[in-house]
Amino acid sequence: MRYIALFENLTGAVAKDCVIDEPMGRIIFVVRPGDMGLAIGRNGINVKRLRGIIGKQIEIVEYADKPEDFLKNVLLPAKIRAIKIAKMPDGRKIAHVTVEPQDKGIAIGKNGRNIARARLLMKRYFDIDHVKIS
């Protein structure tokens, strides 16, 4: 709650959620649709200020009601070709994401940071157990 209050006071954007990802040393803020520019600030000034105050990496994702749209927002700036969400016989849900070949590295991220963020947020919001990039 403290992080959300700090984020909203500093940026003027409305934070829908705040996920503290200790293993990756970051805090992920999920902002309401349309607040992304306000949250980042001109030349990323708000993100830089937050990083200085909190002392952790700050990541911001714009929320969307549909799982496909939200997953696209989570994996930005990678260009997504297609997203297919399938239900397995054991009841688990898996999202298969097809990206442009040159953007595969961006979608996965250094040491798997971006795909880990996608899996964490998709499980939290849409009960999707696994995200697979191809």
MODELLER restraints for C-alpha pairs under 7 A, 6 or more apart:
rsr = mdl.restraints
at = mdl.atoms
rsr.add(forms.Gaussian(group=physical.xy_distance, feature=features.Distance(at['CA:4:A'], at['CA:15:A']), mean=6.22, stdev=0.5))
rsr.add(forms.Gaussian(group=physical.xy_distance, feature=features.Distance(at['CA:4:A'], at['CA:18:A']), mean=6.42, stdev=0.5))
rsr.add(forms.Gaussian(group=physical.xy_distance, feature=features.Distance(at['CA:8:A'], at['CA:14:A']), mean=5.82, stdev=0.5))
rsr.add(forms.Gaussian(group=physical.xy_distance, feature=features.Distance(at['CA:8:A'], at['CA:15:A']), mean=6.57, stdev=0.5))
rsr.add(forms.Gaussian(group=physical.xy_distance, feature=features.Distance(at['CA:10:A'], at['CA:46:A']), mean=6.98, stdev=0.5))
rsr.add(forms.Gaussian(group=physical.xy_distance, feature=features.Distance(at['CA:11:A'], at['CA:38:A']), mean=6.32, stdev=0.5))
rsr.add(forms.Gaussian(group=physical.xy_distance, feature=features.Distance(at['CA:11:A'], at['CA:39:A']), mean=5.27, stdev=0.5))
rsr.add(forms.Gaussian(group=physical.xy_distance, feature=features.Distance(at['CA:11:A'], at['CA:46:A']), mean=6.13, stdev=0.5))
rsr.add(forms.Gaussian(group=physical.xy_distance, feature=features.Distance(at['CA:12:A'], at['CA:38:A']), mean=6.70, stdev=0.5))
rsr.add(forms.Gaussian(group=physical.xy_distance, feature=features.Distance(at['CA:13:A'], at['CA:35:A']), mean=5.52, stdev=0.5))
rsr.add(forms.Gaussian(group=physical.xy_distance, feature=features.Distance(at['CA:13:A'], at['CA:38:A']), mean=5.68, stdev=0.5))
rsr.add(forms.Gaussian(group=physical.xy_distance, feature=features.Distance(at['CA:13:A'], at['CA:39:A']), mean=5.24, stdev=0.5))
rsr.add(forms.Gaussian(group=physical.xy_distance, feature=features.Distance(at['CA:14:A'], at['CA:31:A']), mean=5.81, stdev=0.5))
rsr.add(forms.Gaussian(group=physical.xy_distance, feature=features.Distance(at['CA:14:A'], at['CA:32:A']), mean=6.10, stdev=0.5))
rsr.add(forms.Gaussian(group=physical.xy_distance, feature=features.Distance(at['CA:14:A'], at['CA:35:A']), mean=6.95, stdev=0.5))
rsr.add(forms.Gaussian(group=physical.xy_distance, feature=features.Distance(at['CA:15:A'], at['CA:29:A']), mean=6.42, stdev=0.5))
rsr.add(forms.Gaussian(group=physical.xy_distance, feature=features.Distance(at['CA:15:A'], at['CA:30:A']), mean=5.77, stdev=0.5))
rsr.add(forms.Gaussian(group=physical.xy_distance, feature=features.Distance(at['CA:15:A'], at['CA:31:A']), mean=4.36, stdev=0.5))
rsr.add(forms.Gaussian(group=physical.xy_distance, feature=features.Distance(at['CA:15:A'], at['CA:32:A']), mean=6.36, stdev=0.5))
rsr.add(forms.Gaussian(group=physical.xy_distance, feature=features.Distance(at['CA:16:A'], at['CA:30:A']), mean=5.44, stdev=0.5))
rsr.add(forms.Gaussian(group=physical.xy_distance, feature=features.Distance(at['CA:16:A'], at['CA:31:A']), mean=5.19, stdev=0.5))
rsr.add(forms.Gaussian(group=physical.xy_distance, feature=features.Distance(at['CA:16:A'], at['CA:32:A']), mean=5.95, stdev=0.5))
rsr.add(forms.Gaussian(group=physical.xy_distance, feature=features.Distance(at['CA:17:A'], at['CA:29:A']), mean=5.84, stdev=0.5))
rsr.add(forms.Gaussian(group=physical.xy_distance, feature=features.Distance(at['CA:17:A'], at['CA:30:A']), mean=5.05, stdev=0.5))
rsr.add(forms.Gaussian(group=physical.xy_distance, feature=features.Distance(at['CA:18:A'], at['CA:27:A']), mean=6.89, stdev=0.5))
rsr.add(forms.Gaussian(group=physical.xy_distance, feature=features.Distance(at['CA:18:A'], at['CA:28:A']), mean=5.71, stdev=0.5))
rsr.add(forms.Gaussian(group=physical.xy_distance, feature=features.Distance(at['CA:18:A'], at['CA:29:A']), mean=4.55, stdev=0.5))
rsr.add(forms.Gaussian(group=physical.xy_distance, feature=features.Distance(at['CA:18:A'], at['CA:30:A']), mean=6.25, stdev=0.5))
rsr.add(forms.Gaussian(group=physical.xy_distance, feature=features.Distance(at['CA:19:A'], at['CA:27:A']), mean=5.73, stdev=0.5))
rsr.add(forms.Gaussian(group=physical.xy_distance, feature=features.Distance(at['CA:19:A'], at['CA:28:A']), mean=5.02, stdev=0.5))
rsr.add(forms.Gaussian(group=physical.xy_distance, feature=features.Distance(at['CA:19:A'], at['CA:29:A']), mean=6.41, stdev=0.5))
rsr.add(forms.Gaussian(group=physical.xy_distance, feature=features.Distance(at['CA:20:A'], at['CA:26:A']), mean=6.36, stdev=0.5))
rsr.add(forms.Gaussian(group=physical.xy_distance, feature=features.Distance(at['CA:20:A'], at['CA:27:A']), mean=4.60, stdev=0.5))
rsr.add(forms.Gaussian(group=physical.xy_distance, feature=features.Distance(at['CA:20:A'], at['CA:28:A']), mean=6.41, stdev=0.5))
rsr.add(forms.Gaussian(group=physical.xy_distance, feature=features.Distance(at['CA:21:A'], at['CA:27:A']), mean=5.82, stdev=0.5))
rsr.add(forms.Gaussian(group=physical.xy_distance, feature=features.Distance(at['CA:25:A'], at['CA:56:A']), mean=6.10, stdev=0.5))
rsr.add(forms.Gaussian(group=physical.xy_distance, feature=features.Distance(at['CA:25:A'], at['CA:57:A']), mean=6.53, stdev=0.5))
rsr.add(forms.Gaussian(group=physical.xy_distance, feature=features.Distance(at['CA:26:A'], at['CA:56:A']), mean=5.33, stdev=0.5))
rsr.add(forms.Gaussian(group=physical.xy_distance, feature=features.Distance(at['CA:26:A'], at['CA:57:A']), mean=4.49, stdev=0.5))
rsr.add(forms.Gaussian(group=physical.xy_distance, feature=features.Distance(at['CA:26:A'], at['CA:58:A']), mean=5.80, stdev=0.5))
rsr.add(forms.Gaussian(group=physical.xy_distance, feature=features.Distance(at['CA:27:A'], at['CA:56:A']), mean=6.82, stdev=0.5))
rsr.add(forms.Gaussian(group=physical.xy_distance, feature=features.Distance(at['CA:27:A'], at['CA:57:A']), mean=6.28, stdev=0.5))
rsr.add(forms.Gaussian(group=physical.xy_distance, feature=features.Distance(at['CA:27:A'], at['CA:58:A']), mean=5.17, stdev=0.5))
rsr.add(forms.Gaussian(group=physical.xy_distance, feature=features.Distance(at['CA:27:A'], at['CA:59:A']), mean=6.24, stdev=0.5))
rsr.add(forms.Gaussian(group=physical.xy_distance, feature=features.Distance(at['CA:28:A'], at['CA:58:A']), mean=6.08, stdev=0.5))
rsr.add(forms.Gaussian(group=physical.xy_distance, feature=features.Distance(at['CA:28:A'], at['CA:59:A']), mean=4.71, stdev=0.5))
rsr.add(forms.Gaussian(group=physical.xy_distance, feature=features.Distance(at['CA:28:A'], at['CA:60:A']), mean=5.69, stdev=0.5))
rsr.add(forms.Gaussian(group=physical.xy_distance, feature=features.Distance(at['CA:29:A'], at['CA:59:A']), mean=6.23, stdev=0.5))
rsr.add(forms.Gaussian(group=physical.xy_distance, feature=features.Distance(at['CA:29:A'], at['CA:60:A']), mean=4.83, stdev=0.5))
rsr.add(forms.Gaussian(group=physical.xy_distance, feature=features.Distance(at['CA:29:A'], at['CA:61:A']), mean=6.27, stdev=0.5))
rsr.add(forms.Gaussian(group=physical.xy_distance, feature=features.Distance(at['CA:30:A'], at['CA:60:A']), mean=5.92, stdev=0.5))
rsr.add(forms.Gaussian(group=physical.xy_distance, feature=features.Distance(at['CA:30:A'], at['CA:61:A']), mean=4.89, stdev=0.5))
rsr.add(forms.Gaussian(group=physical.xy_distance, feature=features.Distance(at['CA:30:A'], at['CA:62:A']), mean=5.68, stdev=0.5))
rsr.add(forms.Gaussian(group=physical.xy_distance, feature=features.Distance(at['CA:30:A'], at['CA:63:A']), mean=5.96, stdev=0.5))
rsr.add(forms.Gaussian(group=physical.xy_distance, feature=features.Distance(at['CA:31:A'], at['CA:61:A']), mean=6.26, stdev=0.5))
rsr.add(forms.Gaussian(group=physical.xy_distance, feature=features.Distance(at['CA:31:A'], at['CA:62:A']), mean=5.01, stdev=0.5))
rsr.add(forms.Gaussian(group=physical.xy_distance, feature=features.Distance(at['CA:31:A'], at['CA:63:A']), mean=5.84, stdev=0.5))
rsr.add(forms.Gaussian(group=physical.xy_distance, feature=features.Distance(at['CA:32:A'], at['CA:62:A']), mean=6.03, stdev=0.5))
rsr.add(forms.Gaussian(group=physical.xy_distance, feature=features.Distance(at['CA:32:A'], at['CA:63:A']), mean=5.43, stdev=0.5))
rsr.add(forms.Gaussian(group=physical.xy_distance, feature=features.Distance(at['CA:33:A'], at['CA:62:A']), mean=5.67, stdev=0.5))
rsr.add(forms.Gaussian(group=physical.xy_distance, feature=features.Distance(at['CA:33:A'], at['CA:63:A']), mean=5.59, stdev=0.5))
rsr.add(forms.Gaussian(group=physical.xy_distance, feature=features.Distance(at['CA:33:A'], at['CA:64:A']), mean=6.53, stdev=0.5))
rsr.add(forms.Gaussian(group=physical.xy_distance, feature=features.Distance(at['CA:36:A'], at['CA:62:A']), mean=6.06, stdev=0.5))
rsr.add(forms.Gaussian(group=physical.xy_distance, feature=features.Distance(at['CA:39:A'], at['CA:46:A']), mean=6.67, stdev=0.5))
rsr.add(forms.Gaussian(group=physical.xy_distance, feature=features.Distance(at['CA:40:A'], at['CA:46:A']), mean=5.41, stdev=0.5))
rsr.add(forms.Gaussian(group=physical.xy_distance, feature=features.Distance(at['CA:40:A'], at['CA:47:A']), mean=5.70, stdev=0.5))
rsr.add(forms.Gaussian(group=physical.xy_distance, feature=features.Distance(at['CA:47:A'], at['CA:58:A']), mean=6.35, stdev=0.5))
rsr.add(forms.Gaussian(group=physical.xy_distance, feature=features.Distance(at['CA:51:A'], at['CA:57:A']), mean=5.87, stdev=0.5))
rsr.add(forms.Gaussian(group=physical.xy_distance, feature=features.Distance(at['CA:51:A'], at['CA:58:A']), mean=6.05, stdev=0.5))
rsr.add(forms.Gaussian(group=physical.xy_distance, feature=features.Distance(at['CA:61:A'], at['CA:73:A']), mean=6.36, stdev=0.5))
rsr.add(forms.Gaussian(group=physical.xy_distance, feature=features.Distance(at['CA:61:A'], at['CA:74:A']), mean=5.82, stdev=0.5))
rsr.add(forms.Gaussian(group=physical.xy_distance, feature=features.Distance(at['CA:62:A'], at['CA:73:A']), mean=6.11, stdev=0.5))
rsr.add(forms.Gaussian(group=physical.xy_distance, feature=features.Distance(at['CA:63:A'], at['CA:70:A']), mean=5.87, stdev=0.5))
rsr.add(forms.Gaussian(group=physical.xy_distance, feature=features.Distance(at['CA:64:A'], at['CA:70:A']), mean=4.74, stdev=0.5))
rsr.add(forms.Gaussian(group=physical.xy_distance, feature=features.Distance(at['CA:67:A'], at['CA:126:A']), mean=6.53, stdev=0.5))
rsr.add(forms.Gaussian(group=physical.xy_distance, feature=features.Distance(at['CA:68:A'], at['CA:83:A']), mean=6.29, stdev=0.5))
rsr.add(forms.Gaussian(group=physical.xy_distance, feature=features.Distance(at['CA:71:A'], at['CA:118:A']), mean=6.78, stdev=0.5))
rsr.add(forms.Gaussian(group=physical.xy_distance, feature=features.Distance(at['CA:72:A'], at['CA:80:A']), mean=6.79, stdev=0.5))
rsr.add(forms.Gaussian(group=physical.xy_distance, feature=features.Distance(at['CA:74:A'], at['CA:118:A']), mean=5.93, stdev=0.5))
rsr.add(forms.Gaussian(group=physical.xy_distance, feature=features.Distance(at['CA:75:A'], at['CA:107:A']), mean=5.63, stdev=0.5))
rsr.add(forms.Gaussian(group=physical.xy_distance, feature=features.Distance(at['CA:75:A'], at['CA:114:A']), mean=6.73, stdev=0.5))
rsr.add(forms.Gaussian(group=physical.xy_distance, feature=features.Distance(at['CA:75:A'], at['CA:118:A']), mean=6.93, stdev=0.5))
rsr.add(forms.Gaussian(group=physical.xy_distance, feature=features.Distance(at['CA:78:A'], at['CA:103:A']), mean=5.29, stdev=0.5))
rsr.add(forms.Gaussian(group=physical.xy_distance, feature=features.Distance(at['CA:78:A'], at['CA:106:A']), mean=5.74, stdev=0.5))
rsr.add(forms.Gaussian(group=physical.xy_distance, feature=features.Distance(at['CA:78:A'], at['CA:107:A']), mean=5.51, stdev=0.5))
rsr.add(forms.Gaussian(group=physical.xy_distance, feature=features.Distance(at['CA:79:A'], at['CA:99:A']), mean=5.84, stdev=0.5))
rsr.add(forms.Gaussian(group=physical.xy_distance, feature=features.Distance(at['CA:79:A'], at['CA:100:A']), mean=5.91, stdev=0.5))
rsr.add(forms.Gaussian(group=physical.xy_distance, feature=features.Distance(at['CA:79:A'], at['CA:103:A']), mean=6.46, stdev=0.5))
rsr.add(forms.Gaussian(group=physical.xy_distance, feature=features.Distance(at['CA:80:A'], at['CA:98:A']), mean=6.09, stdev=0.5))
rsr.add(forms.Gaussian(group=physical.xy_distance, feature=features.Distance(at['CA:80:A'], at['CA:99:A']), mean=4.42, stdev=0.5))
rsr.add(forms.Gaussian(group=physical.xy_distance, feature=features.Distance(at['CA:80:A'], at['CA:100:A']), mean=6.43, stdev=0.5))
rsr.add(forms.Gaussian(group=physical.xy_distance, feature=features.Distance(at['CA:81:A'], at['CA:98:A']), mean=5.34, stdev=0.5))
rsr.add(forms.Gaussian(group=physical.xy_distance, feature=features.Distance(at['CA:81:A'], at['CA:99:A']), mean=5.11, stdev=0.5))
rsr.add(forms.Gaussian(group=physical.xy_distance, feature=features.Distance(at['CA:81:A'], at['CA:100:A']), mean=6.39, stdev=0.5))
rsr.add(forms.Gaussian(group=physical.xy_distance, feature=features.Distance(at['CA:82:A'], at['CA:97:A']), mean=5.93, stdev=0.5))
rsr.add(forms.Gaussian(group=physical.xy_distance, feature=features.Distance(at['CA:82:A'], at['CA:98:A']), mean=5.10, stdev=0.5))
rsr.add(forms.Gaussian(group=physical.xy_distance, feature=features.Distance(at['CA:83:A'], at['CA:95:A']), mean=6.74, stdev=0.5))
rsr.add(forms.Gaussian(group=physical.xy_distance, feature=features.Distance(at['CA:83:A'], at['CA:96:A']), mean=5.70, stdev=0.5))
rsr.add(forms.Gaussian(group=physical.xy_distance, feature=features.Distance(at['CA:83:A'], at['CA:97:A']), mean=4.58, stdev=0.5))
rsr.add(forms.Gaussian(group=physical.xy_distance, feature=features.Distance(at['CA:83:A'], at['CA:98:A']), mean=6.32, stdev=0.5))
rsr.add(forms.Gaussian(group=physical.xy_distance, feature=features.Distance(at['CA:84:A'], at['CA:95:A']), mean=5.69, stdev=0.5))
rsr.add(forms.Gaussian(group=physical.xy_distance, feature=features.Distance(at['CA:84:A'], at['CA:96:A']), mean=5.13, stdev=0.5))
rsr.add(forms.Gaussian(group=physical.xy_distance, feature=features.Distance(at['CA:84:A'], at['CA:97:A']), mean=6.56, stdev=0.5))
rsr.add(forms.Gaussian(group=physical.xy_distance, feature=features.Distance(at['CA:85:A'], at['CA:93:A']), mean=6.83, stdev=0.5))
rsr.add(forms.Gaussian(group=physical.xy_distance, feature=features.Distance(at['CA:85:A'], at['CA:94:A']), mean=5.67, stdev=0.5))
rsr.add(forms.Gaussian(group=physical.xy_distance, feature=features.Distance(at['CA:85:A'], at['CA:95:A']), mean=4.31, stdev=0.5))
rsr.add(forms.Gaussian(group=physical.xy_distance, feature=features.Distance(at['CA:85:A'], at['CA:96:A']), mean=6.19, stdev=0.5))
rsr.add(forms.Gaussian(group=physical.xy_distance, feature=features.Distance(at['CA:86:A'], at['CA:93:A']), mean=5.69, stdev=0.5))
rsr.add(forms.Gaussian(group=physical.xy_distance, feature=features.Distance(at['CA:86:A'], at['CA:94:A']), mean=5.37, stdev=0.5))
rsr.add(forms.Gaussian(group=physical.xy_distance, feature=features.Distance(at['CA:86:A'], at['CA:95:A']), mean=6.36, stdev=0.5))
rsr.add(forms.Gaussian(group=physical.xy_distance, feature=features.Distance(at['CA:87:A'], at['CA:93:A']), mean=4.47, stdev=0.5))
rsr.add(forms.Gaussian(group=physical.xy_distance, feature=features.Distance(at['CA:87:A'], at['CA:94:A']), mean=6.39, stdev=0.5))
rsr.add(forms.Gaussian(group=physical.xy_distance, feature=features.Distance(at['CA:92:A'], at['CA:129:A']), mean=6.08, stdev=0.5))
rsr.add(forms.Gaussian(group=physical.xy_distance, feature=features.Distance(at['CA:93:A'], at['CA:128:A']), mean=4.85, stdev=0.5))
rsr.add(forms.Gaussian(group=physical.xy_distance, feature=features.Distance(at['CA:93:A'], at['CA:129:A']), mean=5.46, stdev=0.5))
rsr.add(forms.Gaussian(group=physical.xy_distance, feature=features.Distance(at['CA:93:A'], at['CA:130:A']), mean=6.85, stdev=0.5))
rsr.add(forms.Gaussian(group=physical.xy_distance, feature=features.Distance(at['CA:94:A'], at['CA:128:A']), mean=5.85, stdev=0.5))
rsr.add(forms.Gaussian(group=physical.xy_distance, feature=features.Distance(at['CA:94:A'], at['CA:129:A']), mean=5.89, stdev=0.5))
rsr.add(forms.Gaussian(group=physical.xy_distance, feature=features.Distance(at['CA:94:A'], at['CA:130:A']), mean=4.83, stdev=0.5))
rsr.add(forms.Gaussian(group=physical.xy_distance, feature=features.Distance(at['CA:94:A'], at['CA:131:A']), mean=5.86, stdev=0.5))
rsr.add(forms.Gaussian(group=physical.xy_distance, feature=features.Distance(at['CA:95:A'], at['CA:128:A']), mean=6.99, stdev=0.5))
rsr.add(forms.Gaussian(group=physical.xy_distance, feature=features.Distance(at['CA:95:A'], at['CA:130:A']), mean=6.29, stdev=0.5))
rsr.add(forms.Gaussian(group=physical.xy_distance, feature=features.Distance(at['CA:95:A'], at['CA:131:A']), mean=4.77, stdev=0.5))
rsr.add(forms.Gaussian(group=physical.xy_distance, feature=features.Distance(at['CA:95:A'], at['CA:132:A']), mean=6.15, stdev=0.5))
rsr.add(forms.Gaussian(group=physical.xy_distance, feature=features.Distance(at['CA:96:A'], at['CA:131:A']), mean=6.12, stdev=0.5))
rsr.add(forms.Gaussian(group=physical.xy_distance, feature=features.Distance(at['CA:96:A'], at['CA:132:A']), mean=4.94, stdev=0.5))
rsr.add(forms.Gaussian(group=physical.xy_distance, feature=features.Distance(at['CA:96:A'], at['CA:133:A']), mean=6.20, stdev=0.5))
rsr.add(forms.Gaussian(group=physical.xy_distance, feature=features.Distance(at['CA:97:A'], at['CA:132:A']), mean=5.99, stdev=0.5))
rsr.add(forms.Gaussian(group=physical.xy_distance, feature=features.Distance(at['CA:97:A'], at['CA:133:A']), mean=4.91, stdev=0.5))
rsr.add(forms.Gaussian(group=physical.xy_distance, feature=features.Distance(at['CA:97:A'], at['CA:134:A']), mean=6.16, stdev=0.5))
rsr.add(forms.Gaussian(group=physical.xy_distance, feature=features.Distance(at['CA:98:A'], at['CA:133:A']), mean=6.03, stdev=0.5))
rsr.add(forms.Gaussian(group=physical.xy_distance, feature=features.Distance(at['CA:98:A'], at['CA:134:A']), mean=4.96, stdev=0.5))
rsr.add(forms.Gaussian(group=physical.xy_distance, feature=features.Distance(at['CA:99:A'], at['CA:134:A']), mean=6.43, stdev=0.5))
rsr.add(forms.Gaussian(group=physical.xy_distance, feature=features.Distance(at['CA:107:A'], at['CA:114:A']), mean=6.11, stdev=0.5))
rsr.add(forms.Gaussian(group=physical.xy_distance, feature=features.Distance(at['CA:107:A'], at['CA:115:A']), mean=6.53, stdev=0.5))
rsr.add(forms.Gaussian(group=physical.xy_distance, feature=features.Distance(at['CA:108:A'], at['CA:114:A']), mean=5.22, stdev=0.5))
rsr.add(forms.Gaussian(group=physical.xy_distance, feature=features.Distance(at['CA:108:A'], at['CA:115:A']), mean=4.87, stdev=0.5))
rsr.add(forms.Gaussian(group=physical.xy_distance, feature=features.Distance(at['CA:109:A'], at['CA:115:A']), mean=6.77, stdev=0.5))
rsr.add(forms.Gaussian(group=physical.xy_distance, feature=features.Distance(at['CA:119:A'], at['CA:130:A']), mean=5.98, stdev=0.5))
rsr.add(forms.Gaussian(group=physical.xy_distance, feature=features.Distance(at['CA:119:A'], at['CA:131:A']), mean=5.69, stdev=0.5))
rsr.add(forms.Gaussian(group=physical.xy_distance, feature=features.Distance(at['CA:122:A'], at['CA:128:A']), mean=5.46, stdev=0.5))
rsr.add(forms.Gaussian(group=physical.xy_distance, feature=features.Distance(at['CA:123:A'], at['CA:129:A']), mean=5.61, stdev=0.5))
